[in-house]
Amino acid sequence: MRADGSLAAARAAARAADPPGRIGRMPASALPPGSPERTTGSAAAAWPAGPAGAAGTAGTAAAAWPAGPAGAAASAGTAGAAQAQPASPAERAAGLVVGVLGGTGDQGRGLAVRLALAGNAVIIGSRDTGRAESAAASLRLPHLVTGRSNADAASAADVVIAAVPWEGHGTLLASLAEQLAGKIVIDCVNPIGFDQRGAYPLPVAQGSAAQQAADLLPGSTVVGAFHHVSAVLLLDPGVASIDLDVLVLGDDRAATDLVQALAERIPGVRGVYAGRLRNCGQVEAITANLVSINRRYKAHAGLRITDI
Ligand SMILES: NC(=O)c1ccc[n+]([C@@H]2O[C@H](COP(=O)([O-])OP(=O)(O)OC[C@H]3O[C@@H](n4cnc5c(N)ncnc54)[C@H](OP(=O)(O)O)[C@@H]3O)[C@@H](O)[C@H]2O)c1
């Protein structure tokens, strides 16, 4: 990869905005169980109160926020223009209610807090409603982040992120096919194993976790994204901007455009289309390389694509 001037400048600016050593570190989920870097502690306690204008909106996230593209256009202040032309992906992404399956984990809470701080309503899902409510409360954005069962989160959200361990991925998604029908499902699951030599990609019959999701959810539009974003960075209030390209893969152009725009609601992040879903296996597998990079360099490495 080569560094082009504008990208280098952008990265320099992002690095200047962040404390040294915080940028581009490793997805905590890819670290072995028990690794201290998997634990994010009480970082959420220090998050700001949320986006201006959102505070004071009571009730559940689904009730408090517009439920789709029309509402997104209104929230972006372009309702009049939207009558003349379709809302842009960025406008539509702004109004999405995002559900997170397994949102009680580091990755789910990390994405939830960042998207909520950007103004999206987020519903944290769990196998246990009480656990979901506790996780939502821990993020201290009650007007934007709520907790419900996985099934209720899937039903109520506009788009749904699957953020469960690979081991539970197939069973959970199969059980929610009805609730997820007609929706975009964003899969960030990395099938990674660990042994004495470190991390390695696990074989997946369908080719990737995202393709497994597509097989199990014939009524949904599956998009792969957020595989390399570090939950540690997402959950760290001291990290204002995350220096990362989120690779977005899928077979539906409108859906990948929308997910790119959703990713870009996280400061510092750029959404990059990276191919059809059949190419998601490599993207999931390279997380094993990032684990190795993290261990060697004591980092939370991410990816940047040059020359685009
Ligand atoms: N952590 C990262 O930095 C990161 C980065 C990129 C991608 N990812 C991917 O994101 C996913 C989640 O990562 P994580 O670190 O947040 O994982 P995690 O904390 O181990 O699990 C997330 C949540 O999934 C639920 N869960 C656990 N086992 C389950 C099962 N068998 N069936 C259904 N639900 C189950 C649990 O919620 P309840 O018990 O409340 O249901 C748990 O809190 C992983 O696939 C990982 O590869 C993680």
The ligand as an SDF file (V2000), in Angstrom:
LIG
                    3D

 48 52  0  0  0  0  0  0  0  0999 V2000
  -14.6090   -6.9370   20.3260 N   0  0  0  0  0  0  0  0  0  0  0  0
  -14.1010   -6.4070   19.2360 C   0  0  0  0  0  0  0  0  0  0  0  0
  -13.1980   -5.5580   19.2940 O   0  0  0  0  0  0  0  0  0  0  0  0
  -14.6270   -6.8170   17.8820 C   0  0  0  0  0  0  0  0  0  0  0  0
  -14.1980   -6.1420   16.7670 C   0  0  0  0  0  0  0  0  0  0  0  0
  -14.6790   -6.5080   15.5180 C   0  0  0  0  0  0  0  0  0  0  0  0
  -15.5530   -7.5700   15.4090 C   0  0  0  0  0  0  0  0  0  0  0  0
  -15.9420   -8.2310   16.5210 N   0  0  0  0  0  0  0  0  0  0  0  0
  -16.8750   -9.3540   16.3940 C   0  0  0  0  0  0  0  0  0  0  0  0
  -18.0380   -8.9750   17.1070 O   0  0  0  0  0  0  0  0  0  0  0  0
  -18.6120  -10.1200   17.7270 C   0  0  0  0  0  0  0  0  0  0  0  0
  -18.8550   -9.7990   19.1940 C   0  0  0  0  0  0  0  0  0  0  0  0
  -17.6360   -9.5360   19.8210 O   0  0  0  0  0  0  0  0  0  0  0  0
  -17.5920   -9.2840   21.4090 P   0  0  0  0  0  0  0  0  0  0  0  0
  -16.1890   -9.1270   21.7740 O   0  0  0  0  0  0  0  0  0  0  0  0
  -18.5500   -8.2270   21.7760 O   0  0  0  0  0  0  0  0  0  0  0  0
  -18.1140  -10.7080   21.9070 O   0  0  0  0  0  0  0  0  0  0  0  0
  -18.6470  -11.1950   23.3060 P   0  0  0  0  0  0  0  0  0  0  0  0
  -18.5390  -10.1090   24.3140 O   0  0  0  0  0  0  0  0  0  0  0  0
  -17.9840  -12.4920   23.5970 O   0  0  0  0  0  0  0  0  0  0  0  0
  -20.1820  -11.5200   23.0090 O   0  0  0  0  0  0  0  0  0  0  0  0
  -21.1190  -10.5170   22.7200 C   0  0  0  0  0  0  0  0  0  0  0  0
  -22.4800  -10.9360   23.2670 C   0  0  0  0  0  0  0  0  0  0  0  0
  -22.9690  -12.0320   22.5200 O   0  0  0  0  0  0  0  0  0  0  0  0
  -23.8720  -12.7570   23.3520 C   0  0  0  0  0  0  0  0  0  0  0  0
  -23.5680  -14.1800   23.2210 N   0  0  0  0  0  0  0  0  0  0  0  0
  -22.5150  -14.8380   23.7210 C   0  0  0  0  0  0  0  0  0  0  0  0
  -22.5450  -16.1320   23.3700 N   0  0  0  0  0  0  0  0  0  0  0  0
  -23.6730  -16.2830   22.6340 C   0  0  0  0  0  0  0  0  0  0  0  0
  -24.2860  -17.3930   22.0040 C   0  0  0  0  0  0  0  0  0  0  0  0
  -23.7350  -18.6310   22.0360 N   0  0  0  0  0  0  0  0  0  0  0  0
  -25.4280  -17.1770   21.3260 N   0  0  0  0  0  0  0  0  0  0  0  0
  -26.0040  -15.9550   21.2740 C   0  0  0  0  0  0  0  0  0  0  0  0
  -25.4740  -14.8680   21.8740 N   0  0  0  0  0  0  0  0  0  0  0  0
  -24.3300  -15.0470   22.5320 C   0  0  0  0  0  0  0  0  0  0  0  0
  -23.6670  -12.2680   24.7690 C   0  0  0  0  0  0  0  0  0  0  0  0
  -24.7800  -11.4590   25.0920 O   0  0  0  0  0  0  0  0  0  0  0  0
  -25.9960  -11.9850   26.0080 P   0  0  0  0  0  0  0  0  0  0  0  0
  -25.4370  -13.0080   26.9350 O   0  0  0  0  0  0  0  0  0  0  0  0
  -26.3990  -10.7420   26.7040 O   0  0  0  0  0  0  0  0  0  0  0  0
  -26.9960  -12.5190   25.0690 O   0  0  0  0  0  0  0  0  0  0  0  0
  -22.4470  -11.4070   24.6930 C   0  0  0  0  0  0  0  0  0  0  0  0
  -22.4670  -10.3160   25.5670 O   0  0  0  0  0  0  0  0  0  0  0  0
  -17.6320  -11.2820   17.5120 C   0  0  0  0  0  0  0  0  0  0  0  0
  -18.1200  -12.1460   16.5070 O   0  0  0  0  0  0  0  0  0  0  0  0
  -16.3610  -10.6280   17.0480 C   0  0  0  0  0  0  0  0  0  0  0  0
  -15.6450  -11.4090   16.1120 O   0  0  0  0  0  0  0  0  0  0  0  0
  -15.4990   -7.8820   17.7550 C   0  0  0  0  0  0  0  0  0  0  0  0
  1  2  1  0
  2  3  2  0
  2  4  1  0
  4  5  1  0
  4 48  2  0
  5  6  2  0
  6  7  1  0
  7  8  2  0
  8  9  1  0
  8 48  1  0
  9 10  1  0
  9 46  1  0
 10 11  1  0
 11 12  1  0
 11 44  1  0
 12 13  1  0
 13 14  1  0
 14 15  2  0
 14 16  1  0
 14 17  1  0
 17 18  1  0
 18 19  2  0
 18 20  1  0
 18 21  1  0
 21 22  1  0
 22 23  1  0
 23 24  1  0
 23 42  1  0
 24 25  1  0
 25 26  1  0
 25 36  1  0
 26 27  1  0
 26 35  1  0
 27 28  2  0
 28 29  1  0
 29 30  1  0
 29 35  2  0
 30 31  1  0
 30 32  2  0
 32 33  1  0
 33 34  2  0
 34 35  1  0
 36 37  1  0
 36 42  1  0
 37 38  1  0
 38 39  2  0
 38 40  1  0
 38 41  1  0
 42 43  1  0
 44 45  1  0
 44 46  1  0
 46 47  1  0
M  CHG  2   8   1  16  -1
M  END
$$$$
